[in-house]
Amino acid sequence: MSSGIQPLDHGSLLPPLLACLPTGFASSRPPPALLPLLSPILRQRVQLLSAATESSTESWLPLLCWRSNCAERLASIVESDAFELHPVSGEIEYGEVGPVGYKRLDEETLQARVDIVDLGLTVIYLWCQGDQEGGGDGWRVSEVLPLIETTDTSSESWWPTIAAAERGAGNSSQARPPTQTDSTEPHLNGYPNGSGGAITDSDPGDDDDYWAQYDKTPGRTPAPSRSPPRSDTSAPNGHTRSTSEEAYFSQYAHVQPEMDNDDPSPEESTGPSSHHGNTFTDPTSRHPLEEPLLNGFPRPVPDAQRTPYLTQPSPRTPPTADSETVSRLEDSALMQSAGEAAVRQHVGTSIKSLFRLCRAVGIERGEFEEMVKTELETLSMLAEDD
């Protein structure tokens, strides 16, 4: 995996990068010389976000750091006196540099770390292949962050050579044997980490507890709990149905119809459903048969206590001649009002069109009004003759 990868030469990579950092306070756009030094993903981030900045005084330096908590500190470090140009060489002297460390994240990602102790910066480089904008294969800047922010990265994960980083990545990728985990260890997909998803003897009980939660869910229509009597009847296939199955299927008898508006409370017993279609046609359905009988017949109900029942609406009477005349007059009035409104709209549109025509040929508004008044007076004379 490391064939063709050259070790990082910080002596040739750091000077052009450090020379571009102080320009972050002079312009909201990065200098063109900086973009080829960045990795493709960081280059795209800096280009897009700096172009979307509305303020011309906002610096692009925080965009070089992916961690928002240290972006402001990065700008303050670059603004310090340590980034002043040398009076003779005209370059920024970065002083002591720590040993270069390498880390292989996966088969396609190889990083290198450079600690600039005197400036208080850490530069993370990424090996890029086929980077045409950056000049081909080579090391590109992946992130620039303050030196103190790299303390969370242990020195054991960074290796002094590329070969050592390759070997370290190979050793860390080997599968470790499953170990006994503590009950407080976080679980992944319902199994303890490191168990490989193996099902133990305690898993069936956990599954039963999970599915038993559905029995605790309240039903849509509460009803008193009725346990069915134990039956020893056998099914047609020769197998005896268990009590739990009978209790499950017996719940369908207590389901309330969808069109039944009556929703009994938990304290009330479930009464007969009204989903029979004869609620309004059968008056006796409202009087239970449990009423006291008189000589073997139902007790007569007084007229004052009788409940008024709904009656079927009477058929519509055929229209008479007078109603037809009234409807014709109404239709005529509607047509007349609609025609009058259309005529008024047409007259207004015509006057507006004539005014635009006169204005187009140079006739002023006053002269146009005189012409209209003259025509109206002429119409009044014609009306008198008629």
C-alpha contacts under 8 A as a table, 3 or more apart, distances in Angstrom:
res1	aa1	res2	aa2	distance
1	M	107	E	7.24
1	M	166	E	7.67
2	S	5	I	5.53
2	S	162	I	7.02
2	S	163	A	7.10
2	S	166	E	7.47
5	I	127	W	7.85
5	I	138	G	7.89
6	Q	138	G	7.85
7	P	161	T	7.87
7	P	162	I	7.28
8	L	100	V	7.60
8	L	112	A	7.32
8	L	139	W	6.96
9	D	12	S	5.91
9	D	13	L	6.49
10	H	13	L	4.95
10	H	14	L	5.47
10	H	114	V	7.58
11	G	14	L	6.12
11	G	15	P	7.16
12	S	15	P	6.50
12	S	16	P	7.80
13	L	16	P	6.40
13	L	17	L	6.84
14	L	17	L	5.24
14	L	18	L	6.04
15	P	18	L	5.26
15	P	19	A	6.11
15	P	91	E	7.39
15	P	92	I	7.14
16	P	19	A	5.18
16	P	20	C	6.59
16	P	34	L	7.81
17	L	20	C	5.44
17	L	21	L	6.68
17	L	34	L	6.73
17	L	37	L	7.15
18	L	21	L	5.35
18	L	22	P	7.65
18	L	92	I	6.78
19	A	22	P	6.73
19	A	23	T	7.99
19	A	91	E	6.99
19	A	92	I	6.64
20	C	23	T	5.65
20	C	24	G	7.51
20	C	31	P	6.96
20	C	33	A	7.52
20	C	34	L	6.26
21	L	24	G	5.76
21	L	61	L	7.16
21	L	78	V	6.80
22	P	25	F	6.37
22	P	26	A	7.82
22	P	78	V	6.33
22	P	79	E	7.10
22	P	83	F	7.19
23	T	26	A	5.18
23	T	27	S	6.61
23	T	30	P	7.59
23	T	31	P	7.49
24	G	27	S	5.87
24	G	28	S	6.76
24	G	29	R	7.66
24	G	30	P	6.76
24	G	59	S	5.24
24	G	60	W	5.74
24	G	61	L	5.70
25	F	28	S	7.47
25	F	57	T	7.46
25	F	58	E	7.73
25	F	59	S	5.61
26	A	57	T	7.71
26	A	59	S	7.92
27	S	30	P	7.16
27	S	56	S	6.96
27	S	57	T	6.71
27	S	58	E	7.77
27	S	59	S	6.83
28	S	50	S	6.45
28	S	53	T	7.58
28	S	55	S	7.74
28	S	56	S	5.49
28	S	57	T	6.02
28	S	58	E	5.53
28	S	59	S	5.15
28	S	60	W	5.84
29	R	47	Q	7.90
29	R	50	S	5.77
29	R	51	A	7.01
29	R	59	S	7.82
29	R	60	W	6.58
30	P	34	L	6.73
30	P	35	L	7.58
30	P	46	V	7.61
30	P	47	Q	7.78
30	P	50	S	7.67
30	P	60	W	6.60
31	P	34	L	5.62
31	P	35	L	7.37
32	P	35	L	5.79
32	P	36	P	7.86
33	A	36	P	6.52
33	A	37	L	7.55
34	L	37	L	5.45
34	L	38	L	6.92
35	L	38	L	5.48
35	L	43	R	5.85
35	L	134	G	7.68
36	P	39	S	7.82
36	P	43	R	7.86
36	P	133	E	5.99
36	P	134	G	4.19
36	P	135	G	7.27
37	L	134	G	6.37
37	L	140	R	5.48
37	L	141	V	6.11
38	L	42	L	6.03
38	L	43	R	5.37
38	L	134	G	7.52
38	L	140	R	5.00
38	L	141	V	4.53
38	L	142	S	6.43
39	S	42	L	5.30
39	S	43	R	5.81
39	S	126	L	6.86
39	S	128	C	7.12
39	S	134	G	7.89
39	S	140	R	4.80
39	S	141	V	5.47
39	S	142	S	5.52
40	P	43	R	5.01
40	P	44	Q	6.16
40	P	131	D	7.39
41	I	44	Q	5.20
41	I	45	R	6.27
42	L	45	R	4.97
42	L	46	V	6.19
42	L	64	L	7.15
42	L	141	V	7.86
42	L	142	S	6.29
42	L	143	E	7.67
43	R	46	V	5.30
43	R	47	Q	6.15
44	Q	47	Q	5.16
44	Q	48	L	6.06
45	R	48	L	5.49
45	R	49	L	5.95
45	R	63	L	7.19
46	V	49	L	5.55
46	V	50	S	5.73
46	V	60	W	7.14
46	V	63	L	5.88
46	V	64	L	7.25
47	Q	50	S	5.55
47	Q	51	A	6.12
48	L	51	A	5.26
48	L	52	A	6.30
49	L	52	A	5.07
49	L	53	T	6.41
49	L	63	L	7.80
50	S	53	T	5.27
50	S	60	W	6.13
53	T	56	S	7.40
53	T	58	E	7.39
55	S	58	E	5.64
59	S	62	P	7.14
60	W	63	L	5.55
60	W	64	L	7.59
61	L	64	L	5.70
61	L	65	C	7.80
61	L	71	A	7.66
61	L	74	L	7.36
61	L	75	A	6.09
62	P	65	C	5.64
62	P	68	S	7.93
62	P	71	A	4.53
62	P	72	E	6.50
62	P	74	L	6.81
62	P	75	A	6.59
63	L	66	W	6.96
63	L	71	A	7.50
64	L	71	A	8.00
64	L	143	E	5.66
64	L	144	V	5.61
64	L	145	L	7.71
65	C	68	S	7.20
65	C	70	C	7.39
65	C	71	A	5.84
65	C	74	L	7.90
65	C	143	E	5.44
65	C	144	V	5.45
65	C	145	L	5.72
66	W	71	A	7.84
66	W	143	E	6.90
67	R	70	C	5.91
67	R	71	A	6.55
68	S	71	A	5.30
68	S	72	E	7.95
69	N	72	E	7.37
70	C	73	R	5.17
70	C	74	L	6.26
70	C	145	L	6.95
70	C	146	P	7.01
70	C	149	E	7.37
71	A	74	L	5.18
71	A	75	A	6.65
71	A	145	L	7.48
72	E	75	A	5.21
72	E	76	S	6.40
73	R	76	S	5.03
73	R	77	I	6.22
73	R	146	P	6.95
74	L	77	I	5.22
74	L	78	V	6.42
74	L	144	V	7.94
74	L	145	L	6.07
74	L	146	P	5.77
75	A	78	V	5.25
75	A	79	E	6.19
76	S	79	E	5.01
76	S	80	S	6.41
77	I	80	S	5.33
77	I	119	L	7.60
77	I	120	G	7.39
77	I	146	P	7.78
78	V	82	A	7.62
78	V	83	F	6.22
79	E	83	F	7.14
80	S	83	F	6.32
81	D	84	E	5.63
82	A	119	L	6.29
83	F	92	I	6.01
83	F	93	E	7.81
83	F	119	L	7.78
84	E	92	I	6.30
85	L	89	S	7.92
85	L	90	G	5.30
85	L	91	E	5.12
85	L	92	I	4.84
85	L	93	E	7.45
86	H	89	S	5.58
86	H	90	G	4.89
86	H	91	E	5.45
86	H	92	I	5.99
86	H	93	E	6.85
87	P	90	G	5.69
94	Y	97	V	7.63
94	Y	116	I	6.72
94	Y	118	D	6.33
94	Y	119	L	6.23
95	G	116	I	7.50
95	G	117	V	7.66
95	G	118	D	5.83
95	G	119	L	7.84
96	E	116	I	6.37
96	E	117	V	5.94
96	E	118	D	6.03
97	V	114	V	7.04
97	V	115	D	5.74
97	V	116	I	4.73
97	V	117	V	5.96
97	V	118	D	7.78
98	G	114	V	6.43
98	G	115	D	5.08
98	G	116	I	6.44
98	G	117	V	6.89
99	P	114	V	6.90
99	P	115	D	7.42
99	P	160	P	7.41
100	V	112	A	6.69
100	V	113	R	5.64
100	V	114	V	5.23
100	V	115	D	7.62
100	V	160	P	6.41
101	G	112	A	5.48
101	G	113	R	5.05
101	G	114	V	6.93
101	G	158	W	5.01
101	G	159	W	5.13
101	G	160	P	5.03
101	G	161	T	7.01
102	Y	110	L	7.21
102	Y	111	Q	5.67
102	Y	112	A	4.44
102	Y	113	R	6.39
102	Y	158	W	5.16
102	Y	159	W	5.00
102	Y	160	P	6.26
102	Y	161	T	6.29
102	Y	162	I	5.95
102	Y	165	A	5.93
103	K	110	L	5.90
103	K	111	Q	5.25
103	K	112	A	6.41
103	K	157	S	6.47
103	K	158	W	5.17
103	K	159	W	6.32
103	K	162	I	7.68
103	K	165	A	5.28
103	K	166	E	7.84
103	K	169	A	7.85
104	R	107	E	7.46
104	R	109	T	6.11
104	R	110	L	4.59
104	R	111	Q	6.39
104	R	165	A	5.70
104	R	166	E	6.18
104	R	168	G	7.92
104	R	169	A	5.84
105	L	108	E	7.80
105	L	109	T	5.45
105	L	110	L	6.19
105	L	111	Q	7.63
105	L	169	A	7.12
106	D	109	T	5.26
106	D	110	L	7.35
106	D	169	A	7.61
107	E	110	L	7.94
109	T	126	L	7.27
109	T	127	W	7.15
110	L	126	L	6.02
110	L	127	W	5.76
111	Q	124	I	6.77
111	Q	125	Y	5.55
111	Q	126	L	4.65
111	Q	127	W	6.45
112	A	124	I	5.78
112	A	125	Y	4.96
112	A	126	L	6.39
113	R	122	T	7.07
113	R	123	V	5.98
113	R	124	I	4.71
113	R	125	Y	6.25
114	V	122	T	5.73
114	V	123	V	5.29
114	V	124	I	6.50
114	V	125	Y	7.99
115	D	120	G	7.76
115	D	121	L	6.21
115	D	122	T	4.51
115	D	123	V	6.56
115	D	147	L	6.89
116	I	119	L	5.65
116	I	120	G	5.87
116	I	121	L	5.19
116	I	122	T	5.89
116	I	123	V	7.87
116	I	147	L	7.67
117	V	120	G	5.05
117	V	121	L	6.70
117	V	147	L	7.45
120	G	146	P	5.96
120	G	147	L	5.03
120	G	148	I	7.62
121	L	144	V	7.10
121	L	145	L	5.94
121	L	146	P	4.60
121	L	147	L	4.61
122	T	144	V	5.96
122	T	145	L	5.51
122	T	146	P	5.89
122	T	147	L	5.09
122	T	150	T	7.49
123	V	141	V	7.00
123	V	142	S	7.68
123	V	143	E	6.01
123	V	144	V	4.72
123	V	145	L	6.65
124	I	141	V	6.08
124	I	142	S	5.43
124	I	143	E	5.14
124	I	144	V	6.37
125	Y	139	W	5.94
125	Y	140	R	5.33
125	Y	141	V	4.47
125	Y	142	S	5.06
125	Y	143	E	7.08
126	L	139	W	5.51
126	L	140	R	5.26
126	L	141	V	6.19
126	L	142	S	5.62
127	W	137	D	7.48
127	W	138	G	5.72
127	W	139	W	4.58
127	W	140	R	6.31
128	C	131	D	6.24
128	C	136	G	7.95
128	C	137	D	5.58
128	C	138	G	5.62
128	C	139	W	6.17
128	C	140	R	6.65
129	Q	136	G	6.54
129	Q	137	D	4.40
129	Q	138	G	6.76
130	G	136	G	5.20
130	G	137	D	5.54
131	D	134	G	5.33
131	D	135	G	6.26
131	D	136	G	4.69
131	D	137	D	6.03
132	Q	135	G	5.19
132	Q	136	G	5.06
133	E	136	G	7.41
134	G	137	D	7.95
134	G	140	R	7.86
135	G	138	G	7.92
141	V	144	V	7.54
145	L	149	E	6.87
145	L	150	T	7.98
146	P	149	E	5.54
146	P	150	T	7.41
147	L	150	T	5.68
147	L	151	T	7.74
148	I	151	T	5.88
149	E	152	D	6.93
150	T	153	T	5.56
151	T	154	S	6.96
153	T	157	S	7.47
154	S	157	S	5.95
154	S	158	W	7.50
155	S	158	W	5.41
155	S	159	W	7.85
156	E	159	W	7.13
158	W	165	A	7.14
159	W	162	I	7.21
159	W	164	A	5.88
159	W	165	A	5.29
160	P	164	A	6.94
160	P	165	A	7.70
161	T	164	A	5.29
161	T	165	A	6.40
162	I	165	A	5.04
162	I	166	E	6.26
163	A	166	E	5.05
163	A	167	R	6.32
164	A	167	R	5.10
164	A	168	G	6.02
165	A	168	G	4.98
165	A	169	A	6.08
166	E	169	A	5.19
166	E	170	G	6.28
167	R	170	G	5.05
167	R	171	N	6.27
168	G	171	N	5.21
168	G	172	S	6.23
169	A	172	S	5.20
169	A	173	S	6.18
170	G	173	S	5.29
170	G	174	Q	6.76
171	N	174	Q	5.61
177	P	194	G	7.54
178	P	194	G	4.89
178	P	195	S	5.30
178	P	196	G	7.06
179	T	194	G	6.26
179	T	195	S	7.00
180	Q	195	S	7.90
181	T	185	E	6.51
181	T	192	P	6.78
181	T	193	N	7.40
181	T	194	G	7.68
182	D	185	E	5.49
185	E	192	P	7.06
185	E	193	N	7.58
186	P	192	P	6.67
186	P	193	N	7.00
187	H	190	G	5.84
187	H	191	Y	5.34
187	H	192	P	4.38
187	H	193	N	5.68
188	L	191	Y	5.42
188	L	192	P	6.09
188	L	193	N	6.05
191	Y	195	S	6.82
191	Y	196	G	7.84
191	Y	197	G	5.69
191	Y	198	A	7.67
192	P	195	S	5.73
192	P	197	G	7.69
193	N	196	G	7.25
195	S	198	A	5.90
199	I	203	D	6.17
200	T	203	D	5.58
201	D	204	P	6.77
202	S	205	G	5.67
202	S	206	D	6.68
203	D	206	D	5.04
203	D	207	D	6.28
204	P	207	D	5.04
204	P	208	D	6.24
205	G	208	D	5.05
205	G	209	D	6.31
206	D	209	D	5.15
206	D	210	Y	6.28
207	D	210	Y	5.01
207	D	211	W	6.28
208	D	211	W	5.30
208	D	212	A	5.92
209	D	212	A	5.06
209	D	213	Q	6.63
210	Y	213	Q	5.64
210	Y	214	Y	7.99
211	W	214	Y	5.93
211	W	215	D	7.93
212	A	215	D	5.56
212	A	216	K	7.30
213	Q	216	K	5.33
213	Q	217	T	7.03
214	Y	217	T	5.38
215	D	218	P	7.95
218	P	222	P	7.53
219	G	222	P	5.92
221	T	255	V	7.06
221	T	256	Q	6.57
221	T	263	D	6.82
221	T	264	P	7.39
222	P	264	P	7.37
222	P	265	S	6.74
222	P	266	P	5.30
223	A	254	H	7.19
223	A	264	P	7.99
223	A	265	S	7.90
223	A	266	P	5.83
223	A	268	E	7.87
223	A	269	S	6.69
223	A	270	T	6.32
224	P	266	P	6.91
224	P	267	E	7.91
224	P	269	S	6.79
224	P	270	T	7.95
227	S	247	A	6.71
228	P	246	E	7.36
228	P	247	A	6.18
228	P	250	S	7.38
230	R	243	T	6.44
231	S	243	T	7.68
232	D	240	T	7.16
233	T	240	T	6.74
233	T	241	R	7.69
234	S	238	G	6.13
234	S	239	H	5.97
234	S	240	T	4.52
234	S	241	R	6.60
235	A	238	G	5.47
235	A	239	H	5.49
235	A	240	T	5.70
235	A	241	R	6.56
236	P	239	H	7.45
241	R	245	E	6.44
241	R	246	E	6.90
242	S	245	E	5.40
242	S	246	E	6.48
243	T	246	E	5.12
243	T	247	A	6.13
244	S	247	A	5.08
244	S	248	Y	6.16
245	E	248	Y	5.01
245	E	249	F	6.29
246	E	249	F	5.28
246	E	250	S	5.92
247	A	250	S	5.12
247	A	251	Q	6.61
248	Y	251	Q	5.66
248	Y	252	Y	7.94
249	F	252	Y	5.89
250	S	253	A	5.71
250	S	254	H	7.74
251	Q	254	H	5.55
251	Q	255	V	7.01
252	Y	255	V	5.35
254	H	270	T	7.86
256	Q	260	D	6.97
256	Q	273	S	7.49
257	P	260	D	5.42
257	P	273	S	7.46
257	P	275	H	6.91
258	E	261	N	7.99
259	M	275	H	6.93
260	D	263	D	7.72
260	D	273	S	6.85
260	D	274	S	6.22
260	D	275	H	6.29
264	P	268	E	5.98
264	P	269	S	7.24
264	P	270	T	6.53
265	S	268	E	5.34
265	S	269	S	7.93
266	P	269	S	7.45
273	S	276	H	7.44
274	S	277	G	7.30
274	S	279	T	6.59
276	H	279	T	7.17
277	G	280	F	7.90
278	N	281	T	5.12
278	N	282	D	5.62
279	T	282	D	5.99
279	T	283	P	7.50
279	T	285	S	6.97
280	F	283	P	6.73
280	F	309	Y	7.49
280	F	310	L	6.67
282	D	285	S	5.72
283	P	286	R	6.08
283	P	287	H	7.84
283	P	309	Y	7.20
284	T	287	H	5.41
284	T	288	P	7.82
285	S	288	P	6.95
287	H	291	E	7.83
288	P	291	E	6.43
291	E	298	P	7.21
291	E	299	R	7.70
292	P	298	P	6.89
292	P	299	R	6.71
293	L	296	G	5.58
293	L	297	F	5.32
293	L	298	P	4.71
293	L	299	R	5.56
294	L	297	F	5.22
294	L	298	P	5.93
294	L	299	R	5.43
301	V	305	Q	6.64
301	V	306	R	6.56
302	P	305	Q	5.43
302	P	306	R	6.46
303	D	306	R	5.28
319	P	323	S	6.18
319	P	324	E	6.94
320	T	323	S	5.39
320	T	324	E	6.43
321	A	324	E	5.10
321	A	325	T	6.27
322	D	325	T	5.09
322	D	326	V	6.26
323	S	326	V	5.08
323	S	327	S	6.19
324	E	327	S	5.12
324	E	328	R	6.22
325	T	328	R	5.12
325	T	329	L	6.22
326	V	329	L	5.12
326	V	330	E	6.18
327	S	330	E	5.06
327	S	331	D	6.18
328	R	331	D	5.08
328	R	332	S	6.10
329	L	332	S	5.01
329	L	333	A	6.12
330	E	333	A	5.12
330	E	334	L	6.22
331	D	334	L	5.12
331	D	335	M	6.19
332	S	335	M	5.10
332	S	336	Q	6.05
333	A	336	Q	5.04
333	A	337	S	6.12
334	L	337	S	5.25
334	L	338	A	6.12
335	M	338	A	5.07
335	M	339	G	6.04
336	Q	339	G	5.06
336	Q	340	E	6.09
337	S	340	E	5.09
337	S	341	A	6.22
338	A	341	A	5.21
338	A	342	A	6.26
339	G	342	A	5.05
339	G	343	V	6.21
340	E	343	V	5.14
340	E	344	R	6.24
341	A	344	R	5.15
341	A	345	Q	6.19
342	A	345	Q	5.10
342	A	346	H	6.12
343	V	346	H	5.00
343	V	347	V	6.19
344	R	347	V	5.18
344	R	348	G	6.27
345	Q	348	G	5.21
345	Q	349	T	6.14
346	H	349	T	5.12
346	H	350	S	6.09
347	V	350	S	5.11
347	V	351	I	6.29
348	G	351	I	5.27
348	G	352	K	6.31
349	T	352	K	5.16
349	T	353	S	6.16
350	S	353	S	5.06
350	S	354	L	6.20
351	I	354	L	5.10
351	I	355	F	6.18
352	K	355	F	5.10
352	K	356	R	6.29
353	S	356	R	5.20
353	S	357	L	6.20
354	L	357	L	5.01
354	L	358	C	6.18
355	F	358	C	5.16
355	F	359	R	6.13
355	F	365	R	7.73
355	F	368	F	7.04
356	R	359	R	5.10
356	R	360	A	6.11
357	L	360	A	5.12
357	L	361	V	6.65
358	C	361	V	5.36
358	C	362	G	6.37
358	C	363	I	5.07
358	C	364	E	7.43
358	C	368	F	7.15
359	R	362	G	5.07
359	R	363	I	5.10
359	R	364	E	6.19
359	R	365	R	7.49
360	A	363	I	7.44
363	I	367	E	6.47
363	I	368	F	6.70
364	E	367	E	5.45
364	E	368	F	6.29
365	R	368	F	4.95
365	R	369	E	6.20
366	G	369	E	5.14
366	G	370	E	6.37
367	E	370	E	5.09
367	E	371	M	6.33
368	F	371	M	5.10
368	F	372	V	6.35
369	E	372	V	5.08
369	E	373	K	6.17
370	E	373	K	5.11
370	E	374	T	6.11
371	M	374	T	5.13
371	M	375	E	6.32
372	V	375	E	5.18
372	V	376	L	6.21
373	K	376	L	5.02
373	K	377	E	6.19
374	T	377	E	5.17
374	T	378	T	6.24
375	E	378	T	4.97
375	E	379	L	6.23
376	L	379	L	5.00
376	L	380	S	6.32
377	E	380	S	5.03
377	E	381	M	6.38
378	T	381	M	5.14
378	T	382	L	6.37
379	L	382	L	5.05
379	L	383	A	6.18
380	S	383	A	4.98
380	S	384	E	6.35
381	M	384	E	5.17
381	M	385	D	6.44
382	L	385	D	5.13
382	L	386	D	6.36
383	A	386	D	5.14
